């Protein structure tokens, strides 16, 4: 199943009529994004909806709130701007819903999301480790014993 679903796919998943899906989207009961003339629903949002877990407004953050939530106040180079969050939504698959003129993001989706910059850094660290520049745990213990 795709990460982002169309209305017919949502209807099939929920086993309901497509018009019911449109009504749920229009009323905000089911959160989705309108891409041109078509609605799209993120799979994680649909699965929560199907389990009966409502997305209450307090669990949803605006772009500004999401940027602040994703930022690390200690490290100034890790401050996330609202424009960054919007880029993650549009280009990197961060689940969000556009409702009444503003983007809303679920806090749990932000917790699970890895920004592309962080992923690059993690990949570089993994390559460094695989490249032999890191030492094994056993070697580290021996080194610590020698330093005593």
HELIX and SHEET records of a PDB file:
HELIX    1   1 UNK A    7  UNK A   14  1                                   8    
HELIX    2   2 UNK A   18  UNK A   27  1                                  10    
HELIX    3   3 UNK A   43  UNK A   50  1                                   8    
HELIX    4   4 UNK A   57  UNK A   59  5                                   3    
HELIX    5   5 UNK A   63  UNK A   70  1                                   8    
HELIX    6   6 UNK A   76  UNK A   78  5                                   3    
HELIX    7   7 UNK A   82  UNK A   92  1                                  11    
HELIX    8   8 UNK A  107  UNK A  112  1                                   6    
HELIX    9   9 UNK A  116  UNK A  130  1                                  15    
HELIX   10  10 UNK A  137  UNK A  147  1                                  11    
SHEET    1   A 3 UNK A   4  UNK A   6  0                                        
SHEET    2   A 3 UNK A  38  UNK A  42 -1                                        
SHEET    3   A 3 UNK A  33  UNK A  35 -1                                        
SHEET    1   B 3 UNK A  60  UNK A  61  0                                        
SHEET    2   B 3 UNK A 102  UNK A 106 -1                                        
SHEET    3   B 3 UNK A  97  UNK A  99 -1                                        
END                                                                             
